[in-house]
Amino acid sequence: MTRKVKSKFSDTLEITWYNGKKHLNTKNANYSYGSLQAILKFGLEKIDLKNTNSILLLGLGGGSVIETLRQDFNYQKQITAIDIDPVIIDIAKTEYQLESNSNTTVICEDALQFVKTNTSKFDLIIIDLFIDIKVPKEFLELSFWEDVIKSKSTNGVILFNASLEDKKSNQLQSVIDFLKTKVYKVDVYEKVNDTNTVIISKPI
Ligand SMILES: C[S@@+](CC[C@H](N)C(=O)[O-])C[C@H]1O[C@@H](n2cnc3c(N)ncnc32)[C@H](O)[C@@H]1O
């Protein structure tokens, strides 16, 4: 019941059934529809989506957070999702029936480039960028976070899924310190689902 697909970016991707759900995994990580989906749901529960009119998702994967937003939170407004990997975008469409429509825009691009050139403002930015178990190091550099801040609306919220490995790193701490200077409140949740650190920054 496991389908393996090669990806230039994430090596071998596995689509496999587990506990009645079709998971998207890499060699060492769950990308979508398993613990990853639970981690992002934990973060979304801390955010008021009533006044959220647009969401930018950096890291589409199989699109499990879109399922959570649409089904569990009944969020029917605009979502723009970015992923660098055309193989993953194809998996999201064919294995998980993710549809591009007037409410869901999928763009195949490096997230770093996207935020550099983007001129739209989003009410919620979800940052879920991994290669296997690691957040690529460019996403812990402040130049990326400057661009993220430029892409959010005045009252916009940021939800960042950071890996366990980076939990104690100085770089992650400098991102947290930077966000504190730019937005009003930064909440750090450690060991969400026993693994990841989730960071939420929002106005008070
Ligand atoms: C954990 S998965 C995302 C899961 C997804 N948010 C969900 O809800 O199912 C991480 C994704 O980040 C993408 N990614 C990694 N580096 C990237 C980059 N530089 N630009 C855009 N996407 C990237 C990977 O291709 C992978 O699909």
The ligand as an SDF file (V2000), in Angstrom:
LIG
                    3D

 27 29  0  0  0  0  0  0  0  0999 V2000
    6.2660   19.5610    5.9270 C   0  0  0  0  0  0  0  0  0  0  0  0
    5.9980   19.8420    4.2160 S   0  0  0  0  0  0  0  0  0  0  0  0
    4.6200   20.9680    4.1940 C   0  0  0  0  0  0  0  0  0  0  0  0
    3.3440   20.3090    4.6500 C   0  0  0  0  0  0  0  0  0  0  0  0
    2.0930   21.1260    4.4140 C   0  0  0  0  0  0  0  0  0  0  0  0
    2.1540   22.4290    5.0460 N   0  0  0  0  0  0  0  0  0  0  0  0
    0.8320   20.4070    4.8200 C   0  0  0  0  0  0  0  0  0  0  0  0
    0.0420   21.0150    5.5420 O   0  0  0  0  0  0  0  0  0  0  0  0
    0.6140   19.2690    4.4340 O   0  0  0  0  0  0  0  0  0  0  0  0
    7.3540   20.9080    3.8100 C   0  0  0  0  0  0  0  0  0  0  0  0
    7.3440   21.4160    2.3870 C   0  0  0  0  0  0  0  0  0  0  0  0
    8.2940   22.4890    2.2610 O   0  0  0  0  0  0  0  0  0  0  0  0
    8.6750   22.5070    0.9000 C   0  0  0  0  0  0  0  0  0  0  0  0
    9.8690   23.3390    0.7280 N   0  0  0  0  0  0  0  0  0  0  0  0
   11.1150   23.1040    1.1970 C   0  0  0  0  0  0  0  0  0  0  0  0
   11.9470   24.0910    0.8120 N   0  0  0  0  0  0  0  0  0  0  0  0
   11.2070   24.9800    0.1050 C   0  0  0  0  0  0  0  0  0  0  0  0
   11.5000   26.2120   -0.5490 C   0  0  0  0  0  0  0  0  0  0  0  0
   12.7440   26.7160   -0.5880 N   0  0  0  0  0  0  0  0  0  0  0  0
   10.4950   26.8770   -1.1530 N   0  0  0  0  0  0  0  0  0  0  0  0
    9.2300   26.3590   -1.1580 C   0  0  0  0  0  0  0  0  0  0  0  0
    8.9070   25.1770   -0.5920 N   0  0  0  0  0  0  0  0  0  0  0  0
    9.8840   24.4940    0.0380 C   0  0  0  0  0  0  0  0  0  0  0  0
    8.9010   21.0280    0.5920 C   0  0  0  0  0  0  0  0  0  0  0  0
    8.9200   20.7750   -0.7910 O   0  0  0  0  0  0  0  0  0  0  0  0
    7.7320   20.3810    1.3340 C   0  0  0  0  0  0  0  0  0  0  0  0
    6.6500   20.1620    0.4780 O   0  0  0  0  0  0  0  0  0  0  0  0
  1  2  1  0
  2  3  1  0
  2 10  1  0
  3  4  1  0
  4  5  1  0
  5  6  1  0
  5  7  1  0
  7  8  2  0
  7  9  1  0
 10 11  1  0
 11 12  1  0
 11 26  1  0
 12 13  1  0
 13 14  1  0
 13 24  1  0
 14 15  1  0
 14 23  1  0
 15 16  2  0
 16 17  1  0
 17 18  1  0
 17 23  2  0
 18 19  1  0
 18 20  2  0
 20 21  1  0
 21 22  2  0
 22 23  1  0
 24 25  1  0
 24 26  1  0
 26 27  1  0
M  CHG  2   2   1   9  -1
M  END
$$$$
